[in-house]
Amino acid sequence: MSNTCSFAECERYQLAKGLCGGHYRQQHKGQALRPLRPFYGKAEAYGRDGPCRFNDLPQVRSGEWEPCSKPRDKFGLCSGHAAQHYEKRPIAPLRRYRSSCGFPGCSKPHSCGGYCAAHYWQMRKGGPLRPLNERKGWFKSGTGYIYIHEPSHPNANKNGYVAEHTKVLAEILGRALLPSEEVHHRNGKRDDNRAENLELWRRGAQPPGARVRDLVHDAWRIILLYGSPDLYETTPSHHSPEK
């Protein structure tokens, strides 16, 4: 939408009701709209177009200050420098907000004091600033389970980690584990994730009380879902020979 006067061949800026100041006064007086006479007086010192007049200062021209790239708003200055002028403050470079941490080589977003949250905490403790430890590819939780950083895994949590026993059993089954399934360690060691030590369990398969008809339907559903029990054996079964 154009912000110039709606009168034909008038390129002045709108003031009210789609008209510039001259044509709006003609309409307000009840006169017919007509072209305005050319202005032969003193031209405006600083037009609306162009960069901020802050760039004309000697400190900017000498390279001491960085130039201002904001558009002009009032008195040939941008809105920030115009506020300094009208509040009778010295014209100075505007404050720039940091977007990243000021520590060399740290790409984390800025949090406080010119640093990210981790480097700011190092500064608060009074110690020297040092590079942050990068996230490992795995870690062992306090409960004894091992988690691997693999955000693309369908069983990964919101932080991108998947339990190693879940990952191993999912590879054996050839699919992701369902929310109603869990992995059991046969020897009770939660960090022993060998295939022969893992077996698939199902949660909530046997409720404490239910109709027999519902239990039969649930049994058929489990058979159709899992098929033969031998498919979920991670170790070869040794059957005694028939006599």
C-alpha positions as CSV (number, residue, x, y, z in Angstrom):
1,M,0.0,0.0,0.0
2,S,1.4,3.4,-1.1
3,N,2.0,6.1,1.6
4,T,1.9,9.0,-0.9
5,C,-0.9,11.4,-1.5
6,S,-3.9,9.9,-3.4
7,F,-4.2,13.1,-5.6
8,A,-3.0,12.5,-9.1
9,E,0.6,13.3,-9.7
10,C,1.2,14.3,-6.1
11,E,4.2,12.6,-4.6
12,R,4.0,14.0,-1.1
13,Y,3.5,11.9,1.9
14,Q,0.0,11.3,3.3
15,L,-1.1,13.3,6.3
16,A,-4.8,12.4,6.8
17,K,-7.6,10.7,4.8
18,G,-5.1,9.6,2.1
19,L,-4.0,13.2,1.3
20,C,-0.9,15.2,1.9
21,G,-1.0,18.3,4.1
22,G,-1.7,20.7,1.2
23,H,-4.5,18.7,-0.4
24,Y,-6.1,17.9,3.0
25,R,-6.3,21.6,3.8
26,Q,-8.0,22.2,0.5
27,Q,-10.6,19.5,1.3
28,H,-11.0,20.8,4.8
29,K,-11.8,24.3,3.5
30,G,-14.4,22.8,1.1
31,Q,-12.3,23.7,-2.0
32,A,-11.9,21.6,-5.1
33,L,-8.7,19.7,-5.1
34,R,-6.1,21.1,-7.4
35,P,-2.4,20.7,-8.0
36,L,-0.2,22.4,-5.4
37,R,2.1,25.3,-6.4
38,P,5.8,24.4,-6.4
39,F,7.7,25.2,-3.2
40,Y,10.4,27.8,-3.8
41,G,11.5,28.2,-0.2
42,K,14.4,26.6,1.7
43,A,14.6,22.9,1.2
44,E,14.5,20.5,4.1
45,A,18.0,20.0,5.5
46,Y,17.7,16.2,6.0
47,G,15.3,14.2,3.9
48,R,13.5,11.0,4.9
49,D,15.6,8.7,2.7
50,G,19.1,7.6,3.3
51,P,21.0,6.3,6.3
52,C,21.2,7.8,9.8
53,R,22.9,11.2,10.0
54,F,25.0,9.7,12.8
55,N,27.3,8.6,10.0
56,D,28.3,12.2,9.3
57,L,30.1,12.5,12.7
58,P,33.9,12.7,12.6
59,Q,34.2,9.7,14.9
60,V,32.4,7.6,12.3
61,R,34.3,9.0,9.3
62,S,37.6,8.4,11.1
63,G,36.7,4.8,11.8
64,E,36.6,5.2,15.6
65,W,32.9,4.3,15.7
66,E,31.0,1.9,13.5
67,P,28.4,3.4,11.2
68,C,24.7,3.2,11.9
69,S,22.7,1.3,9.3
70,K,19.2,2.1,10.6
71,P,16.9,4.3,8.4
72,R,16.2,7.9,9.2
73,D,13.2,8.7,11.5
74,K,13.4,12.2,12.9
75,F,15.8,15.1,12.3
76,G,17.7,13.0,9.9
77,L,18.5,10.5,12.6
78,C,17.3,7.0,13.3
79,S,14.8,6.4,16.2
80,G,17.6,5.5,18.6
81,H,19.9,8.5,17.9
82,A,16.9,10.8,17.6
83,A,16.0,9.8,21.2
84,Q,19.5,10.8,22.3
85,H,19.1,14.1,20.5
86,Y,15.7,15.0,22.0
87,E,16.7,13.9,25.5
88,K,19.8,16.1,25.2
89,R,22.2,13.2,25.6
90,P,25.5,13.0,23.8
91,I,25.2,11.4,20.4
92,A,26.9,8.0,20.8
93,P,26.8,4.6,19.2
94,L,23.7,2.6,20.1
95,R,24.0,-0.4,22.3
96,R,24.0,-3.7,20.4
97,Y,22.5,-6.8,22.0
98,R,24.7,-9.9,21.9
99,S,23.3,-13.0,20.1
100,S,26.1,-15.4,21.0
101,C,28.5,-16.1,23.9
102,G,31.6,-13.8,24.0
103,F,34.0,-16.7,25.0
104,P,36.2,-17.5,22.0
105,G,35.0,-20.6,20.2
106,C,31.7,-20.9,22.1
107,S,28.6,-20.9,19.8
108,K,26.0,-21.1,22.5
109,P,23.4,-18.3,22.7
110,H,24.0,-15.3,24.9
111,S,22.5,-15.4,28.4
112,C,24.0,-12.7,30.7
113,G,27.1,-10.6,31.1
114,G,28.2,-11.2,27.6
115,Y,28.4,-15.0,28.0
116,C,26.3,-18.1,27.7
117,A,24.7,-19.5,30.9
118,A,27.6,-22.0,31.5
119,H,30.4,-19.5,31.0
120,Y,28.5,-16.9,33.1
121,W,28.3,-19.4,35.9
122,Q,32.1,-20.0,35.6
123,M,32.6,-16.2,35.9
124,R,30.2,-16.0,38.9
125,K,32.2,-18.7,40.8
126,G,35.4,-16.6,40.3
127,G,37.4,-19.2,38.5
128,P,39.1,-18.7,35.1
129,L,36.9,-19.1,32.0
130,R,37.5,-22.4,30.2
131,P,36.0,-24.3,27.3
132,L,32.9,-26.3,28.0
133,N,32.9,-30.1,28.0
134,E,31.3,-31.3,24.8
135,R,28.3,-33.7,25.1
136,K,29.4,-37.3,25.2
137,G,28.0,-39.9,22.9
138,W,26.8,-41.9,25.9
139,F,26.4,-41.8,29.7
140,K,25.5,-44.0,32.6
141,S,22.5,-42.9,34.6
142,G,22.2,-43.1,38.4
143,T,20.0,-46.2,38.0
144,G,22.7,-48.1,36.2
145,Y,21.4,-48.0,32.6
146,I,23.5,-46.9,29.7
147,Y,22.1,-44.3,27.3
148,I,23.4,-43.5,23.8
149,H,23.0,-40.2,22.0
150,E,21.1,-41.1,18.9
151,P,18.3,-38.5,18.2
152,S,17.1,-40.3,15.0
153,H,16.2,-43.5,16.9
154,P,12.4,-44.0,17.2
155,N,12.8,-44.9,20.9
156,A,14.9,-41.9,21.8
157,N,13.7,-39.5,24.5
158,K,13.2,-35.8,24.1
159,N,16.9,-35.2,24.7
160,G,18.0,-37.5,21.9
161,Y,19.2,-40.4,24.1
162,V,18.0,-44.0,23.8
163,A,18.7,-46.8,26.3
164,E,21.4,-49.2,25.0
165,H,19.3,-52.3,26.0
166,T,16.4,-50.8,24.0
167,K,18.5,-50.1,21.0
168,V,20.1,-53.7,21.1
169,L,16.7,-55.4,21.3
170,A,15.1,-53.2,18.7
171,E,17.9,-54.3,16.3
172,I,17.2,-57.9,17.1
173,L,13.5,-57.5,16.5
174,G,13.9,-55.4,13.4
175,R,11.5,-52.7,14.7
176,A,11.1,-50.1,17.4
177,L,9.8,-51.2,20.8
178,L,6.1,-50.3,21.6
179,P,5.2,-48.2,24.6
180,S,3.7,-51.3,26.3
181,E,7.0,-53.2,26.0
182,E,10.2,-53.2,28.1
183,V,13.5,-54.9,28.2
184,H,14.5,-57.2,31.1
185,H,18.1,-58.1,32.0
186,R,18.3,-61.8,32.9
187,N,21.3,-61.6,35.2
188,G,20.1,-58.4,36.9
189,K,23.0,-56.3,35.7
190,R,21.6,-53.2,34.0
191,D,24.8,-52.3,32.1
192,D,25.2,-55.8,30.6
193,N,23.5,-55.3,27.3
194,R,24.6,-58.4,25.5
195,A,21.9,-59.9,23.3
196,E,21.9,-63.2,25.2
197,N,21.2,-61.2,28.5
198,L,18.1,-59.4,27.2
199,E,14.5,-60.5,26.9
200,L,11.4,-58.8,25.9
201,W,8.7,-58.2,28.5
202,R,5.3,-56.7,28.2
203,R,3.7,-54.4,30.7
204,G,0.0,-54.7,31.7
205,A,-0.6,-58.0,30.0
206,Q,-2.2,-59.6,33.0
207,P,-4.5,-57.3,34.9
208,P,-5.5,-58.2,38.5
209,G,-9.1,-58.8,37.6
210,A,-10.8,-59.1,34.2
211,R,-13.5,-61.0,32.3
212,V,-12.4,-64.4,30.9
213,R,-13.7,-63.3,27.5
214,D,-11.5,-60.2,27.6
215,L,-8.4,-62.3,28.5
216,V,-9.1,-64.6,25.6
217,H,-9.4,-61.7,23.2
218,D,-6.2,-60.2,24.6
219,A,-4.4,-63.6,24.3
220,W,-5.3,-63.8,20.6
221,R,-4.2,-60.2,20.0
222,I,-0.8,-61.0,21.6
223,I,-0.4,-64.1,19.4
224,L,-1.2,-62.1,16.3
225,L,1.2,-59.4,17.3
226,Y,4.2,-61.5,18.4
227,G,3.6,-64.9,16.7
228,S,5.8,-67.8,17.9
229,P,7.6,-67.4,21.2
230,D,10.8,-68.7,19.6
231,L,11.1,-65.5,17.5
232,Y,12.0,-63.6,20.7
233,E,14.6,-66.0,22.0
234,T,18.0,-64.2,22.0
235,T,19.9,-67.4,22.8
236,P,19.5,-70.8,21.0
237,S,17.1,-73.1,23.0
238,H,18.4,-76.5,24.0
239,H,15.6,-79.0,24.2
240,S,16.2,-82.4,25.6
241,P,15.7,-85.2,23.1
242,E,12.4,-87.0,23.2
243,K,12.4,-90.4,24.6
